[in-house]
């Protein structure tokens, strides 16, 4: 481990949540508190909470429950260079949300009764943050949410 | 999350309180679909809803589809600025009438 990544590691706060839908509320509350401490405004905070809720839901329902597994979501947070970074790590099967087909402008123009609903959560995730990325490292899914902190 | 149902001037009024996420959406769906059965018009009061995820949007879509079959309208009351923005970004907003109070909703549906 070089000194830089060690430094980054040391900066990140870790909180662990059981991978059940009962964790969604406390998880959102936790990310809300972190966002407010980081100085995100109300709108940016809401959109980040929505993004983390959507991805946590996917991990809980599809990563763990559907596979008959029990587990945890590790939530790592860090503020640096006017950016808030929230990282989810889990031990479910590899799943890259960014490879899901997203609804596009055309879908949003369709009457509501004809609209395909799949991918809406991922769409809200990607649109809710400045940058969303995924990686699979050391047998763990890592979903990474980054939000620029605008100075008031 | 809590869901309360009323009939006001023969319009189904559903009041939701709390967060609508993938834990609570099934309960919201069940209560809402039961109370709009045989109803042509519905008012959903979201003024005490702070958070609405895509699971909640799906339920609104189901309610809309059911009401649309009866050529009715769905009125949403007290939708927070943040939720309105999400609905706007996803095109959902165009399918609902959004008002500030239940009274306004009733007037809109009666006129």
Boltz contact constraints between the chains, C-beta under 6 A:
constraints:
  - contact:
      token1: [A, 21]
      token2: [B, 22]
      max_distance: 6.0
  - contact:
      token1: [A, 21]
      token2: [B, 23]
      max_distance: 6.0
  - contact:
      token1: [A, 24]
      token2: [B, 21]
      max_distance: 6.0
  - contact:
      token1: [A, 24]
      token2: [B, 23]
      max_distance: 6.0
  - contact:
      token1: [A, 46]
      token2: [B, 82]
      max_distance: 6.0
  - contact:
      token1: [A, 53]
      token2: [B, 21]
      max_distance: 6.0
  - contact:
      token1: [A, 53]
      token2: [B, 53]
      max_distance: 6.0
  - contact:
      token1: [A, 57]
      token2: [B, 22]
      max_distance: 6.0
  - contact:
      token1: [A, 108]
      token2: [B, 91]
      max_distance: 6.0
  - contact:
      token1: [A, 112]
      token2: [B, 61]
      max_distance: 6.0
  - contact:
      token1: [A, 112]
      token2: [B, 64]
      max_distance: 6.0
  - contact:
      token1: [A, 112]
      token2: [B, 95]
      max_distance: 6.0
  - contact:
      token1: [A, 113]
      token2: [B, 65]
      max_distance: 6.0
  - contact:
      token1: [A, 113]
      token2: [B, 68]
      max_distance: 6.0
  - contact:
      token1: [A, 117]
      token2: [B, 58]
      max_distance: 6.0
  - contact:
      token1: [A, 120]
      token2: [B, 54]
      max_distance: 6.0
  - contact:
      token1: [A, 121]
      token2: [B, 54]
      max_distance: 6.0
  - contact:
      token1: [A, 124]
      token2: [B, 54]
      max_distance: 6.0
